[in-house]
Amino acid sequence: MKKQPNSVRDVAVETLLQVEKNQAYSNLLLNSMIKKHKVNEKDIALLTEIVYGTLQRRETLDYFLAGFLKKAKKIEAWVQILLRISIYQMVYLDRIPERAIFFEAVEIAKKRGHKGIAAFVNGVLRSVQREGLPTFDDISDSVERLAIKTSHPSWLVDKWVKQFGYEETEKMCEVNLMPPSQTARVNQTKTTVDELFHDLTNKGIMVEHGDLSEDAIKGMKGNLALTEAFSKGLLTIQDESSMLVARALNPQEGERVLDACAAPGGKSTHIAERMKGTGTVHSLDLHEHKVKLIKQQADRLQLENIIPEALDTRLAGNRFEKESFDRILVDAPCSGFGVIRRKPDIKYTKNQEDVLKLADLQHNILQAVAPLLKRDGVLVYSTCTIDKEENSDVVQTFLESHPEFVRDQASVKYLPEKLQPIFQNGEVQLLPHYFGTDGFYIACLRKKG
């Protein structure tokens, strides 16, 4: 008898179970699950929606379910996940009939467990249908209410409220639940933005111009990474906020640049493109397999001025001579709280202790590369997080111990006009709801001549 393929919802349960058990990255795991279970192309969008949506709203879904599980003995992780994906579809996917959701849930429960579990799952879902969901109004504490309503850890919401205020935090938490748009950077050593825009449009690929970066296009339908333009090296998938880093660094033709934490190579290749293939970009990463990713990017884009190398940046002083680089980029390892829309698992796996450890690492990297910069050279420090401890605090601590460095307010002229009002004191903190980009931090420093 031919084995029946797993249903989309069964694959969703398995994927979310792996994320929970093994702390696997949802984006990487989802791709491998699609291949492993040979998910039909027409079902990929629904699978993606269920997995990401359930993960994004996990705490909210558990709040909805809590009252209906009071009498239940300890339930297995997969049963909790099955109930989550079912409630997610009932509440947030109005195009799916409830009878279909219930039928699938019961069938999965039978297949993975037994008739008793199937009856339990059916009973919980019928109770939710009959009684309705609890409201958030019963939560008196405003921080806890926002945390549960937008499915963020309370400690993180509390921290952001203290840093940015309640209103800004609320906007940020809400935008973190929205699906991110796919943006790409045009390789201007090979084509122009207008040429590529027209070429993609003529091939039926829906694109728009970027909102923030002059060399950005947005994919409105389909996957830009699967286009011929991508394989030919005409574009690179990159968020618009990330595209601002090379502009802030403002590398010139023929210069020697260090990208201290370069993998997977998006910013290194952007720097190399802006130098029109001249000069040298030394791209470092601690791990050999990540260095291969940088090389692959450079080869695809046909950029020969990138030298990838596996090296702990904290030991860069042993490898390179003092004052040997015109410009240095430190796009530091960080908590990633600016990319929660793309990697929702981050908000559940990171904690305050991680933030403090990362801040220490970031400071050590800055300390290590500072002597390598020439006099009057530019150092750009960036992260894809929004945490003060990893951003402005790290920069301030560095400046206090390195009087030879000053904030470079002049770099504002290289950034888009839209950003100029929020670029202050040589730094800019982008929050995700400002322009619909990732949350990002950029600080521009100059070594005194």
N, C-alpha and C positions, 0 to 999 in steps of 0.2 A: 504494500500500500504506500502510495506516494505521501511523503511528509508534507503537511500543510505549512506554508510560510507563516512566520510569526506576524501577528497583526501590528499595525503602527503603534497602538497603545501598549502592547506587550513589549515592543522594542523600547518605547519611552520609559516604561517601568524599569527595564533592565539597565538602560543608560543612567537613569537617576540613581539607581541602586549602586552602580559602580562609582558614580560621583561621590556618593555619601560614604561608601565603605573604603574606597581607595584614594579619596580626595583627588580623583582624576580631573583634569581640566575639561569642562563640558564641551568647549568648542572642538578640541582635538578628539575627544571620545565620540562625539556625535558623528563625525566624519567616518571614523573606523567602524562604528555600529551600522551606518548606512551601507557600507561595503560588505561587512560580515553577514548581515541579514538580507542583503540584496533588496533593499527597500525600493519599491517602484518609484520612478521619478515623479509621478503625479502625487505621491504621498509624502515626499520629502518636506514640503512646506508645512504640512500639518504636524509631522513628527517634530520638526524644528520649533514650531509654535508651542507645542505641548511641553517639550523639554525645557526650553528657555523660559516660557511663561510660568511653568510650575516652579522652576528654580528661582526665578525673580521674585515670586510671590509666596515663597514657602512659609514664612512666618504668619502671613495673613491667612493662608489656607489652613494652617494648624489652629489658628485662633477660631476660624469658622467651625472646624471639626471638633474642637475640645469638648463642647457641651454634649455632643452626640456620642462621645467615647468614654464618658464617666464610668459607666457600668462595665466596660470591657476590661478584661484582664490584659496584661501586657501584650500588645500586638506586635507582630513581626514587622521589620523595616519595610519589606516589600508591600505589605498590606497597607501600611501608612502611606506609602508612595502611590499605590493604586487609588486610594481614597483621595489623595491630593490631586492627582491628574483628573479624576472624575469631577471633583468640585471645581477645579480650574475651568474645565470645559463648560460646566453648568453656568458658572458665573460670568466668565469672560469670553466664551466663544458661542455667541447666540445663534450661529448658523447651524450648530449641531443639535439635532433633536435629543431630548433627554432619554427617550426610550432606547436610542442607539448607544448612548453613554452607559446606561444601566446594563444593557445586554452585554456589551463588551467587557465591562467591569466584572460581571458575574462569570463570564466565560474564562477570563484570565484567572480569577480566583479559583475556579474549578481546576484549571490546568496546572496552576502553581501550588495549590493547596489541596482542599477537599470540599465536599458539599457544605460542611459546617461553616467554613470560612466564606464560601460563596453566599450562604444565607446571611451571614453577619454583614458582609459588604452590601448586599442588596438592602438589608434592613436599615443600615446607616444612611444610605443614599435616599431611600424612601422617606425616612424621617426628616432629612434635610428638605426634600421636596415638599413635604406636608407642613412642616413647622416654620420653614424659612430660616435665614441666617441671622446670627446676632449682629447688632450694630456696634459701631466703634464708640458710640456716645456713652456707653457704660464705663469706659476707661477714663478716669478722672484726671490722671497725670498727662499733661499735654505732650511731653516728650515720649512717654510710653505709647500714647495714642498714635502719634505720628510714626513711631517705630513699627508698630504692628500694622497700621493702615498701609504703609509703604514697604513693609517687609525689610527693614534694616535693623541691625542690632541696636538695642537701647543705648549701649555705651558709646556707639559711634554717632548716633543722632544727638546725644547729649553733648558730645565733644564739638560737633559742628555747630550746634546752637550757640555754644559759648564762643566759638570762633567767628561765625558769620551772622548770628542772629536767627530767630525762629523762621521768619518769612523766607529768607534765602535758603535755609536748610530744607524747608518744605518744598520749595521749587526744585531744588536739587534732587531730593528723594523721589519726587514725582517723575522727573525727567529720566531718572535711572531705571524706571519701569518701562520706558518706551524703547522699541527696537531701534538700534543704531542704523544710520544710513551707511552705505558703502561708498567710500570716496577713494579716488586715485590721483596720484601725482603724474603729470605729463612729463615725459623725458624730453626736455627741450634741446638736448643735443641731437635728437633724431627727428623731431616734429614740433609743431606749435600746438597750443591749446585749441585754437580754432580749427586747424586741419584735422586733428584727431576727433574733435567734437563732431565735425561734419562726416568724417569717415564712419564713425560708430553709428551716427544717426541714419546714414544711408544704408547701413547693414541691418537696420531695424532694432538697434540697441538703444533703449531709452536712457538718455543722459541729460544732466543739467550742469550749468557752470557752478563752481564751488561758491559757498557763501562768504568765505573768509580769505582763502589763499588764492593768489592770482594763477597758480599753476595747477589748480584742482578741478576735477570734474566729479559729479555725483552720479552713481548708477541708480536709476529709478526702478529698473526691472532687470532680472537676470544677474549673473555673476561676472563682474569685469575681469576676475582672475581666470576665467575660462575662455576669454576672447583671444582672437588671433593677435590683436594689438598687444596683449600682455605677453604672449609667447615671443613676439618679435622685439620685446624690450621697449615698447613705446609708452608704457605706463607702469606704475608701481602702486600696489594697494597700500594706502597710508591715510590716517586721519588728518583732517585739515589742521588741527592744533599741532600735530607732530611736524607738519610741513613748515611751521613758523621758525623752527629751531635753526635750520640752515640759513634762513634769511637773517635771523638775529646775529648769527655768527659772521655772516657777510664775507665768506672766503673770496680771495682774489686769485686770478689766474697765476699759476706758477708757484703758489705758496706751499708750505709744508704744514699739514694739519694733523692733529691727533684726535681721533674719536676713541675716547678711553673705555667706553662700555658699549660696544658697537652692535652686537647681535640683536636682531637678525640682519641688520644692514640697511634699513630704510633711510636713516639719517646720513650714514656714510655715503650712500649712493647719491643722495640729494646734494651733499657737499661737493662730491666729485662732478656731478652734472653742472652745478653752478660755477665750477672752475673750468668748465668746457673741456674736461678730459686732461687738463694740464696739471702740473704740480704733483703732489703726493698726499694721499690720505692714508695714514696708518690706523687701521681698524683693529682694536684689541677686544678680545673676550677671554674669559677664564677657561671656557670649555671648547675642546677641539671640535665637537659635533656642531656647536653653534658657529664656530669660525667657518665651517663648511657652508653654512647658510649664507654668510656674508659673501663668500666667493661665488656661490651660485647666483646671488643677486647681481653681483658685479659682472659676471659672465653673460647673464641674460640681457643686461642693459648695455653690454659691450663697453664697459668702462675699464680702462687699463691703468688708471692712476690710483687704484686702491690696493693697498698691501695688507691683507688680513693676517692676523697672528694670534696664536693662543698664548695669553700672558695674563697673570694676575696684575691688574693695573696698579695695585699698591706697591708692586716691585718695578714699576716702569722706570724709576730712577737708575736701576742697575742696567737697563737695556738702552736707554737714550741719554744723550748728553744734555747738560743743563742749557737752558735758553736756546733750544734747537727747533722749537715750533713757533710758527707765526700765530696760529690759533689753536685752541684746545676746546673740545666739547666733552663735557661730563654729563651724559644722559644717564643718570645714576639708577641703580637698582632701587625699587621703591615698593610701597605697599600696594600701589595700583588702584587706589580708591577713585581715581578719575575715570577708570575704564570699567566700572561696574556694569554698565549696559552691555558691554561685550563679554565680560567674564563675571556673571552674577555670583559665582561660587566665592569670589574674593571676599565679599562682605561677611560670609559665614566662617571663613577659615583664618582670617587675620585678626590679631588682637593688639591691644595697646603696647604690650611687651615687644611685639614684632616691629612696631613703629619706632620705638626707642632704639632697638638693635640696628635697624636700617639707618637711622639718623647717624649713629656712630660710624657705620660703614661708609656712608656718604661723605662724612667729614674726613675720614681716613683717605679716601680716594682723592678728594680735593687737595689734601696736604701733600699727597704723593706726586701729583702732576704739576702743582704750582711752580716748582723750580724749573720745569721743562719749558716754560713759556718765555719767549723773548721779551725784552723791554718794549713797552708800548703795544704788546700783543693783547689779543682778546680771548677771554675764557668765558664760555657760556655753560651755565649749570641748569639742567632741566630734569623734570620728573613728570610722570603721568599720574600724579596724586594731588590731593588738595590739602594735605595736612601741613599745618604751620611748622611742626617739629621737623619735618623732612624737607621743608622748603625755605622760607625766609629765616627760620631759626638757624638752619645749617649754614646759610650764606653769611648771616650776621656773625656767628661764631668764627667762621673762617676769616672774615675781614678783621675781626678783633685781634687775631693772632698773626695776620699777614698785612701789616701796614703798607706794604708795597703795592697792594691791590686797592682799586677804588671802583665804585659802581659806575657803570658806563651808560649814562642817560642818553648819550648821542645815538645809541643803537635804535632808538624809537623810530628814526627815519627810515629804517629798513623794514619795519613791520607795517601791516595793513592799517589804513587810516582808522578803521573801525576799532582797532585795539588801542589807539593812542590815548584815549581818555583813561584807560585802566592801566596803562604802563606808567608806573611811578617809581621813582628812586631806583631806576635801572632794573626793575623786575615787573613781571605781569603774572597774575594768577587768574587763569581762565576757569570758570565753573561750568559744568556741563549744560546748564540752561541758558547761558549767555548767547551762544551761537549754535547750539545743537551739536557741538563737537565733544570730544573727550575732555575731561577735566585735566588741565595741564599747567605747569609752572615753568617759567623761563626767567633766569637772572643773567644779566650781562655785566661782566667785570673786565677791567683793563689793568694791566700791569704798568706801573708808572715808568716813564722813559728815563 
